[in-house]
């Protein structure tokens, strides 16, 4: 089976943009709570986060992946990930550092829908060592350009410009199940845990707006993280 990362974000796909995070902090520990086909982690923070604006059903973005919040208690947050995020249930193998910058987004109210992926580019940079140039790491750099379905500037792009972080959600949320056994070392070699995720953390590289009368042509370029 051919393995394609980020298939949900390919050219022609539809994407929603979560912007303007309601809270940001850093984790002091991340514990893998996964059981069976349910992928979950519990993240601990240095302060009480139970009174912040986010809650169950909202979005939590780590550097290794993005999931939905299923519980909040004092200084801990439990997050569930789509089953297409990891090749095996052992999330701990792919988390990396237990201290990570974390952003929280509302599941509604700060979401802009109806964007089409105009162009998707994925590059792999090899890192080698020794005389024989043995490959020990394949770092994936993914970049996409989004174009809005709307053709009239209604202030949406201006709001997005001032956001301190982004999460892109694919409108294709169908379950993705591999038909063959995964290569267990694949995600680590590609320097990222995501195989075919529904959510991707991102940051904006640039935006472009061309206006003529009431008609507007625009595009936004994002770098995908994780």
N, C-alpha and C positions, 0 to 999 in steps of 0.2 A: 504493500500500500504506500502510495506517495504521501509523505507528510508535509503539509503546508501550514506554516504558522500564520495566525491572524487572517484566516480565510474569510471571516465575517466582515473584515474591513477592506476587502478588495475593491478595485475600481467598479463603480456602479452600485455599490451597496448604500443603504440608507443608515444614517447615524444621528443620534441625539447628543447634544452637548450639555453636560452638567457644568455649571460655572459658579463663581462667587461662593467658595466654601464658607460654611458657617462657623467652622472651628478648625484650628490646626495645633498640633502638639507633637511630642515624640514618645515612643514606647520605651519602657524599661525592660520589658520581657514580652515574648510572643510564644505561646504554648500551643502545640498541635493537639486539637481535640477530635480529630477525624475518626469516624467509626463507619465501617462498611463503605457505602458509596456517598456518604455525607462528608464533605470537606469543610472543616471549621477550625478556627484558631481563636484563642482568647488573648487579647492584648492588654497589658497593664501600663497605666500612665502615671506620671509622678504627682498628679493632682486629681481631685475629685471632678469627674466629668459628667456625673449623673444629672446635673442641673443645666447642662448646655442645651443648645437649640436642637440638636439631632436626637433621634430616637430609633426605635425598632422600625425597620423597613427603609431607613435611609442608607446612604452609601459611605463606605469607609475605604480610603485609598492608601495602601502601603506602597513602598517602592517595588515590592515583588509582585503585587497584584491588587485587584480591587474586588470587594465583595459587599454583600448586604448585611446590615446589622440585625442580629436576632435577639440580643439582650444587652442592657446597660446596667451596671451595678457599681456604684461608688467610683472607683478608679480603674475599672475593667470594662472592656467592650468585647463581646463575642461576635465574630463575623463568619458568615457562611459564603463559600465560593461556588460558582457554577462547576459542574462536574467536568466540563471541558477544559478547566484551568490546568490540571495536573495529570501526568500520565499514570501516577500511582497515588495511593492514599497517604503516603508518607510525605506530608507537606513540609515537615521539619527539614528534610533534605534540600529544600529549595528556597527556604526563607532567607538564609544568609544571616546577617547581623540581627540581634534581638533589639537593638536600638535603631529605630527608623523614624524618619519624618513622616507624619500621617496627616491627611486632610479628610474632612468630613463634609459631605454634600447632602442637601435635601433631595428626597426622591421626587418632589414636585415643588413648583413655585420658582425654582431657579434653573429650569431646564428649557433649552431651546430645541425644538424638534424640526425635522424636515430638511436635513442636510444630506447632500449626495457626495460620495467620495469621487472626486473628479480624477484623481491620480494617486496611486499607491506605489511606493518604492521601498524595497527591502534590500539592504546590502549586508554582506557577511565579511567581516575582517578577521583574517587568521593571525593568531599569535603562535610563534614557533620557538623552539630552543634547540641548541646543539648543532653539530656539524651536519647532521642528517635532516635538519629543519623539521623536527617532529612537531606536529600541531597539538597544542595543549588547550587552546581556547578558540572558540568561534563566536565572536561578539556580533550580535545582530543589531543593525540600526534601521529602524522603520520610520518612514516619513509619509504623511498623506496630506493631500490638498482637498479641502471641503468647499463645496459651493452651495449656497442656500437656494431652496426652491423659490423663495420669495424674490421678487424683482423690484420691490420698493423698499428703500431704507426706512425702517420704522423705529430705529434706535437700538435694535437688537445687537448689531455689530459693535456699536459703541459700548454697550454694557459688557460684551464679551472681552473687549480690549482691556478693560480695567480689572478683570478677574485675576486673582493671585494663583489660580490653579484650575485644572480642567480634568474631567473624566468623560471619555467618549463611550457611548453605549450603542452597540449594534442593535438595529431593529430586528435582526434575525436571531431569535432566542431559542430556536429548535435545539434539542439535545444532540450533541455530537459524540458518537461512540465509535472508537476505532474497531476495525474488523480483524486486526492482527495484534500480536503482542508488541508493545512499545519497546524501543531500545531504551533501557533504563538510564543510560548516560546522556541521552539526547538533550534534555532541557539544560543540564549543567554545561555541556559543551557549547550550547548556543547562548550562554550567558543570559538566560531568562527563563522563567517558569511557565509562561503562558504558551499553550499549544493552540487552542482555538477559543479564546476568551470572549465573553459577552461584553465585559467592561475593559477599557484600557485607560490608565492614567496617561496624561499628556501635558505638554506645555506648548504654547504658541510661538512659532518662529517668526512669522510675519503675516500680515493681512494686506489685502489690496481691494480698493473700492474705486469704481469708475461710474460717475453719475452723469446723466444727460436728461435734463428735465426731471420727470418723476420716476424715470427708469434707472435702475442701479444694477450694475454687474459687480460681483464681489467674490472673493475667495479667501480662505484662511489656510495656512500651512502649519501642521502640527508635527511634533516629534513624539513618538510613542515611547513610554517608559515601562520597563519590566519585561 
